[in-house]
Structure formats: structure tokens, C-alpha cells
Amino acid sequence: MASLFRALARAPLLMSAARPSIVTVTKAPAAPMPSHFVRNLSFASAPLSIRNHASLFPSLHNSFNNLSPAVRSLATPTNKTQRRFNSLQPKRMKYRKKHKGKIPIPIGGSKKGTYVEFGDYGLRIKEGARLTAKQIQAAHTTIRRKIKAVKGSQIWTRVFPDIPVTSKGGESRMGKGKGSVDYYATRVGINRIVFEIGGGGLRIEHAKEALRLASTKLPVAVEFVVKADQIKPPKIPRAIPGAAAATASPVKTLTTPVASPAIVKEAEIVA
């Protein structure tokens, strides 16, 4: 409603500019101002705007397209379905809700995501956990504020909250489907790198302090990792069943020559 009244406050000037000048002898009755109609309008149906009530304001509706963008935005209802400040959530998903799931455990010896790849320093968690989008965003903001003084420094976030977490009100009866989506989270396994920083000649003391402040925003135990000090295991090619026998070269066996019995008997007689 506030946007409507601000638009109507500018209506007299717009209507006087759009009305053609006609010189007549008889005095015509003054046209009622748009503000006189506001008291008699009903607000039970669609939201009140100049586009929806063009019959009440014909001259103002005709000149609506000629208005400046600032005045036009005042007369147009604002979009109330804007996204929040927190941008760490997927833009689109195949299914709106998901199961709770479990935190992954690398039982097969996988080392994926446990080493610093992009930056010079990293923050590694020491236990599996489910990190929410709010926690990741808070830690990212803390790191950015700490290293923004170093020109050329960068931040890499190795995890992304893409799992919707639902919730229902307390003391609610059973049934009536799954609850509404409350926030987004991600399942992070043990020894995973969450954040990486580097670039711009970032010193180790500065990086350690930035990641220490970020660790206070996370609900798990973490450790500071330096890329130059870590030793990655060698990559072992995956064995494909049936391909090893076809590509393997034939095994060569070394055989020692064996002397004949006649030669051995002659050597005994000479001795």
C-alpha cells in the first residue's frame, strides 16, 4: 500500500501534463483526484495497483509506460518471493525433499577430497559431520574478511550444501506427510578438505589465523594443512576383471642346463 500512495502522490502532476489544454467559456466540473477514490476501494481481491485499476485512472494509465523506472517501480507491487541473502543452496532440484541419509565412510581406501589441490593451505575436518549452509557461509565470510587485505588471495570451498533438511513443529500429530524444507546441508566424511586459501603471497601465519577463526564456526574438530608438506600416495590404476590376463606378457622361466650322466661319470673317473 505504501508504494501505491507514493505513486498517487505524483498523480496530479502527471495527469495535468497528459490532459490536453481546452479553452471553453463554461466552467467544467473539476475531475476528482485519484486520492478521492482511495477511500472507496476494496482491498479484498487482487493487490491494488495502477495496472489492475486502469478504469479508475485512465490518464495516469495511458502515461504509465512513459514514466521513469523509479516512478514505475513505486506503482508496481514488489516481488515477495525473492531469495534470501544466503546463496548457498541449489537453484533447482529434481526432488524437493530427500531422505536424511548417513555420513559417508571411506571403507574402500578412497582418498578423494582429503588433500589440498587448488590453494596453498587448507582446513581439514577430523570427523564426519553434517554441515549446514549457515555454518559454511559463516566460515567463508570469516575467512574472506581476514584475508581480503592480501591482494590476489583466493578462497575455495570444497563442499556445497545440496541436501534439503525438513522440520515439523513441536507437539504435532503424526502423519500429514513430510515437513517443509527448513535449511540445506551437506554430508562431509572424515578427513575431507572444507576450505582452501592461497594466492597473492599469503603467509602461513596469516593463513593459519584465518582458518583458526573459521574453525570456530564449524561444529567439528579440524586441522591446518599445508600443501607443501602433504605427501599424496601414488595413484594405483584400477584393475579391470578379464583385461589383465589378455594384456599380460608371457612369463619367461629361466632353466639351468643339466649335465648328462655320461659326462658326470667321466668326471668322477678323472678325479
C-alpha positions in Angstrom: 0.0 0.0 0.0 2.8 2.4 0.7 4.0 2.1 -2.9 0.5 2.9 -4.1 0.2 6.1 -2.1 3.7 7.2 -3.2 2.6 6.7 -6.8 -0.7 8.6 -6.2 1.1 11.5 -4.7 2.8 12.1 -8.0 -0.5 11.6 -10.0 -1.7 15.3 -10.1 1.4 16.4 -12.0 1.2 13.5 -14.4 -2.5 14.0 -15.1 -2.1 17.7 -15.7 0.7 17.1 -18.1 -1.2 14.5 -20.0 -4.6 16.4 -20.1 -4.9 18.5 -23.3 -5.5 22.2 -22.9 -9.0 23.1 -24.0 -10.3 26.7 -23.8 -14.0 26.8 -23.0 -16.3 29.6 -21.8 -18.3 27.4 -19.4 -16.5 26.2 -16.4 -16.3 22.3 -16.4 -16.6 20.5 -13.1 -13.2 19.6 -11.7 -12.2 16.0 -12.2 -11.9 14.2 -8.9 -8.3 13.5 -7.8 -7.1 9.9 -7.5 -6.8 10.4 -3.8 -10.6 10.7 -3.5 -11.1 7.2 -4.8 -8.8 5.5 -2.3 -11.4 5.5 0.5 -14.0 3.7 -1.6 -11.8 0.9 -3.0 -11.9 -2.7 -1.8 -8.7 -4.5 -1.0 -10.2 -8.0 -0.6 -9.2 -9.2 -4.1 -6.1 -8.6 -6.1 -3.5 -6.1 -4.8 -4.2 -2.5 -5.7 -2.1 -1.1 -8.5 -2.4 1.2 -11.5 -2.3 -1.7 -13.9 -5.2 -3.5 -12.2 -7.4 -0.4 -11.9 -6.9 1.2 -15.3 -10.5 2.3 -15.4 -10.2 4.5 -12.3 -7.1 6.3 -13.6 -7.3 6.5 -17.4 -5.0 9.3 -17.9 -2.4 8.0 -15.5 -2.6 4.5 -17.0 -2.0 5.9 -20.5 1.1 7.7 -19.4 2.4 4.8 -17.3 4.7 3.5 -19.9 6.3 6.9 -20.3 7.3 7.1 -16.7 10.8 6.8 -15.4 11.8 3.4 -14.0 12.0 4.9 -10.4 8.3 6.1 -10.5 7.2 2.9 -12.3 8.7 0.7 -9.5 6.7 2.6 -6.9 3.4 1.7 -8.7 4.3 -1.9 -9.3 4.0 -4.5 -6.5 7.3 -5.8 -5.3 8.2 -9.5 -5.6 7.9 -11.1 -2.2 9.4 -14.4 -3.3 13.0 -13.1 -3.5 15.8 -15.4 -2.5 17.4 -14.9 0.9 20.8 -13.4 1.5 22.2 -16.9 1.9 23.0 -18.1 -1.6 24.4 -21.5 -0.6 21.5 -23.5 -1.9 20.8 -25.2 -5.2 18.9 -23.3 -7.7 16.9 -26.2 -8.9 16.5 -29.8 -7.8 14.9 -32.9 -9.3 13.2 -33.7 -6.0 12.2 -31.0 -3.4 12.8 -33.3 -0.4 15.2 -36.1 0.4 15.9 -38.7 3.0 18.1 -38.0 5.9 20.9 -40.4 4.8 24.1 -41.2 6.5 27.6 -39.6 6.6 29.8 -41.4 4.1 32.7 -43.5 5.5 35.6 -44.3 3.1 35.8 -48.0 3.8 37.4 -48.8 0.4 40.6 -46.7 1.0 39.4 -43.7 -1.1 41.5 -40.5 -0.6 39.3 -38.3 -2.7 39.0 -34.7 -1.4 41.4 -35.2 1.5 44.3 -33.3 0.1 44.8 -29.6 -0.8 44.5 -29.2 -4.6 43.9 -25.6 -5.5 45.3 -23.3 -2.8 48.4 -23.4 -0.6 46.7 -24.0 2.8 43.6 -26.0 3.7 41.2 -26.7 6.6 40.6 -30.4 7.1 37.9 -31.9 9.4 38.9 -34.8 11.6 35.4 -36.4 12.0 32.4 -36.9 9.8 29.6 -34.4 10.2 26.6 -32.7 8.5 27.4 -29.1 7.9 24.6 -26.6 7.3 24.6 -23.8 4.8 24.6 -21.2 7.5 27.8 -22.7 9.1 29.6 -22.9 5.8 28.6 -19.3 4.9 29.7 -18.0 8.3 33.1 -19.7 8.0 33.5 -18.4 4.4 32.7 -14.8 5.5 35.2 -15.0 8.3 38.0 -16.1 6.0 37.2 -13.5 3.4 37.2 -10.7 6.0 40.6 -11.9 7.3 42.5 -12.3 4.0 40.9 -9.5 2.0 43.9 -7.3 2.9 46.2 -9.6 0.9 45.8 -8.6 -2.8 45.3 -11.6 -5.0 44.2 -14.0 -2.3 41.5 -16.5 -3.1 39.2 -18.9 -1.3 38.0 -22.3 -2.5 35.0 -24.0 -0.9 35.3 -27.8 -1.4 31.8 -28.6 -0.1 28.3 -27.4 -1.1 25.0 -27.8 0.8 22.7 -29.5 -1.6 20.6 -31.7 0.7 17.3 -30.2 1.9 16.6 -30.8 5.6 12.9 -30.7 6.7 11.4 -30.0 10.0 7.9 -30.0 11.6 6.6 -28.1 14.5 6.8 -29.5 18.0 4.0 -31.5 19.5 2.4 -32.1 16.1 0.4 -35.2 15.4 1.8 -38.0 13.3 1.1 -38.1 9.6 0.2 -35.4 7.1 3.4 -36.0 5.1 7.0 -34.9 5.4 7.7 -31.5 6.9 8.6 -28.4 4.9 12.2 -27.6 4.0 14.0 -25.7 6.8 17.5 -25.4 5.5 20.2 -27.1 3.3 23.1 -29.1 4.5 25.8 -31.4 3.2 27.3 -34.7 4.4 31.1 -34.4 4.9 33.1 -37.5 5.5 36.2 -37.8 7.7 39.4 -36.1 6.7 37.8 -34.0 4.0 39.1 -30.6 3.0 36.4 -28.0 3.6 38.2 -24.7 2.7 41.4 -23.8 0.8 43.1 -20.4 0.6 46.1 -19.2 -1.2 47.4 -16.8 -3.8 48.8 -13.3 -3.5 51.8 -14.4 -1.5 49.7 -15.3 1.5 51.9 -16.0 4.5 51.5 -19.1 6.6 50.9 -17.1 9.8 48.1 -15.1 8.2 46.5 -18.2 6.7 46.6 -20.1 10.0 44.9 -17.3 11.8 42.2 -17.0 9.2 41.4 -20.7 9.2 41.5 -20.8 13.0 38.8 -18.2 13.1 36.8 -20.1 10.6 37.1 -23.3 12.6 35.1 -21.6 15.4 32.1 -21.5 13.1 32.2 -25.3 12.5 30.9 -27.9 15.0 33.7 -30.4 14.4 37.4 -30.8 15.1 39.6 -29.5 12.3 43.3 -29.3 11.5 45.5 -26.9 9.5 47.1 -28.4 6.3 49.9 -27.1 4.2 50.1 -28.2 0.6 53.9 -28.2 0.5 54.1 -30.6 3.5 51.5 -33.2 2.5 52.5 -36.4 0.8 50.0 -37.9 -1.5 50.0 -41.7 -2.1 50.8 -42.8 -5.7 47.8 -43.5 -7.9 47.2 -47.2 -8.4 45.4 -48.0 -11.7 42.2 -49.8 -11.1 42.3 -53.5 -12.2 39.6 -54.4 -14.7 38.5 -58.0 -14.5 39.4 -60.1 -17.5 41.7 -57.4 -19.0 44.8 -58.3 -17.0 45.0 -61.8 -18.5 44.7 -60.5 -22.1 47.3 -57.8 -21.8 49.8 -59.6 -19.6 53.1 -60.7 -21.3 54.0 -64.3 -21.2 56.1 -65.3 -18.2 59.7 -66.3 -19.1 61.2 -69.1 -17.0 65.0 -69.4 -16.6 66.2 -73.0 -16.7 69.7 -74.1 -15.7 71.5 -76.6 -18.0 71.8 -80.1 -16.6 74.9 -82.2 -17.5 74.3 -85.6 -19.0 75.0 -88.8 -16.9 78.0 -89.8 -19.1 79.8 -86.5 -18.6 79.3 -86.8 -14.8 80.6 -90.4 -14.7 83.7 -89.4 -16.7 84.4 -86.5 -14.4 84.3 -88.9 -11.4 86.9 -91.3 -13.0 89.3 -88.5 -13.7 89.1 -87.3 -10.2 
